[in-house]
Structures are given as structure tokens and as C-alpha cells.
Amino acid sequence: MKDAVAATAHRADARHTLADYVALTKPRLNVLVVATSAAGYYLGAASPLNWPAMAAAVVGTALVAAGAAALNQVYERDTDALMRRTRDRPLPDGRVTTSDARLFGMLLSAAGLLLLVALANLQATALALATLVTYLMIYTPMKRRSPLATLVGAVPGALPPLIGWVAAHGSVSAGGAALFLIVFLWQIPHFMAIAWLYRDDYGKAGFPLLPVIEPDGRRTGRQAVAYAAALVPASLLPVFVGLTGPIYAAVAIVLGAALLWLAVRFAMTRSDRSARWLFFSSITYLPLIWIVMMADKL
């Protein structure tokens, strides 16, 4: 009986440990990485689609992103402990040691890069490495110093679809640049909404985000509107470079106009309710536009 109880407890501990390591990879963000890199590969590939090559490119990109997320949490473990939304993460809560998390992140990143160089191409591998370096060595330390970190962080955030595109197409070209620009611009209103909703948390941790250093929120709202407005014409670039057709164009205009309207409403009211609407609309906008883009591929 004691052996059975001990075995059950051991299995429960193993499940908890596995869950903690999964949490280090920021799985919700990694879903976005998987989806956008897969979409980028599909849009950049010629028919018939090479499914094993696509899987290798997507998994490699996801592993690099997961490793970067774990290493980011190693760096930010002290500030994570100060914020309500992050204090229960494995590192600040003491469920995973710093050395184990660092090794885990390094192994994931290395595995992803090796998979890309072996089964994709050198260009895609170089972009994945650039994602890792930009995220960890520029964006992460810059978050503690300047609100411009948001723009810098949008670069590695927009690279996964370009990695997928380059893995399939062999070069960046106009199509890959269009995909990168769409995700880059989308991130700013998305993150402005998050920054506003969690401005107290970010302030406690000492992150100089716009809602923290300018509590009236005027510049936060203007940034959300400016980038949402720029996203509308940018989202039509796939039509002009021959990736998609009129159905996608119509949907992109409608979705972009809706996102812009919600950004304007947030800028005018600067309320938590309008920020929440902007946030949820942004996480709806991106998958919808990718789905339509892939369905309407010429």
C-alpha cells in the first residue's frame, strides 16, 4: 500500500515538474510562433507542399522561441517576482532552479537551430539566430531602460512567419517582407492594450513602459492608433505582391478597420474596458487574417 501511494506521489511530482518546464516555454506565445511560421512556410512554398520539410521548419522555429522564452525568464526572474501576473512562474516561485532553467533554454535553442540548419536552410537558421539574439541581448535588457523596447521587441516577434517563408522560398523577397511587416505593426496596438491593463504591475517591477512613465495614457493611445492605422494598408501588401486575391483584400480591410476603430476608442477613453476590447480584438484579428490569407493564396 505504501509503495502504491509513493508511486502515485512520484507520478504527480513528475507531472508537476513537466508542467513547470512547459510553462518556461511560454506555450501560449509559442502557439503564435507555430501558427505564423507554418503560415509563412505555406505561403512561401510551391505546390505540392513538402509536409516533412514544413514540420521541420515549424518545429525548429518553435524550439528556438521556446528556448528564448526560458532564457528570458531566467533574466527576468527578479522582476517577475514583483508582478502579480508573473510571480507564480516556476522561477520566481522556486519550483525550477535558475541553472536548470538556463540549461533547458540553451538546449532548446540549440536543438531548434540544429534542426533548421539540417532540414531547412542557412537563411532560415540565420533568421532564427537573429530572433534569439535580438530578443535576449537587445530587447530583454532594454525593457528596463526605455519604452522604445516595445518597438525593438516587435522585431523578433515578427520574425517567425519570415523564418517559415524563407525556409520554403529560399529568400526573403517581397512576400516575406509583407508578412513580417503585418505582424510587426500588429504587435504595437496589441501590446499597448496589455501595457495599459497591467500598468501597475509593470510599474512595480520598474519597467518604463509608456503607461508607466506617462500615466495619462495619451501617448499610449496615439501609438495604438498610429500602428493600427499603418496596419490597414500594410495588410494589403500580400495582394499587391501576388500572394492573395480580392477575397483576402476585402476581409483585411474590414478587420483592419475594426481594429483601428477599437484603437481610436481606446485612445479617446483610455479605460480598462476599451483596452480589453482592443486586446481581445487583436488576438482575434491575427488568426483570422492568416486563415483568409492562406485560403485565398493564388
C-alpha positions, 0 to 999 in steps of 0.5 A: 500500500505504501509503495502504491501511494509513493508511486502515485506521489512520484507520478504527480511530482513528475507531472508537476515538474513537466508542467513547470518546464512547459510553462518556461516555454511560454506555450501560449506565445509559442502557439503564435510562433507555430501558427505564423511560421507554418503560415509563412512556410505555406505561403512561401512554398510551391505546390505540392507542399513538402509536409516533412520539410514544413514540420521541420521548419515549424518545429525548429522555429518553435524550439528556438522561441521556446528556448528564448522564452526560458532564457528570458525568464531566467533574466527576468526572474527578479522582476517577475517576482514583483508582478502579480501576473508573473510571480507564480512562474516556476522561477520566481516561485522556486519550483525550477532552479535558475541553472536548470532553467538556463540549461533547458533554454540553451538546449532548446535553442540549440536543438531548434537551430540544429534542426533548421540548419539540417532540414531547412536552410542557412537563411532560415537558421540565420533568421532564427539566430537573429530572433534569439539574439535580438530578443535576449541581448537587445530587447530583454535588457532594454525593457528596463531602460526605455519604452522604445523596447516595445518597438525593438521587441516587435522585431523578433516577434515578427520574425517567425512567419519570415523564418517559415517563408524563407525556409520554403522560398529560399529568400526573403523577397517581397512576400516575406517582407509583407508578412513580417511587416503585418505582424510587426505593426500588429504587435504595437496596438496589441501590446499597448492594450496589455501595457495599459491593463497591467500598468501597475504591475509593470510599474512595480517591477520598474519597467518604463513602459509608456503607461508607466512613465506617462500615466495619462495614457495619451501617448499610449493611445496615439501609438495604438492608433498610429500602428493600427492605422499603418496596419490597414494598408500594410495588410494589403501588401500580400495582394499587391505582391501576388500572394492573395486575391480580392477575397483576402483584400476585402476581409483585411480591410474590414478587420483592419478597420475594426481594429483601428476603430477599437484603437481610436476608442481606446485612445479617446477613453483610455479605460480598462474596458476599451483596452480589453476590447482592443486586446481581445480584438487583436488576438482575434484579428491575427488568426483570422487574417492568416486563415483568409490569407492562406485560403485565398493564396493564388 
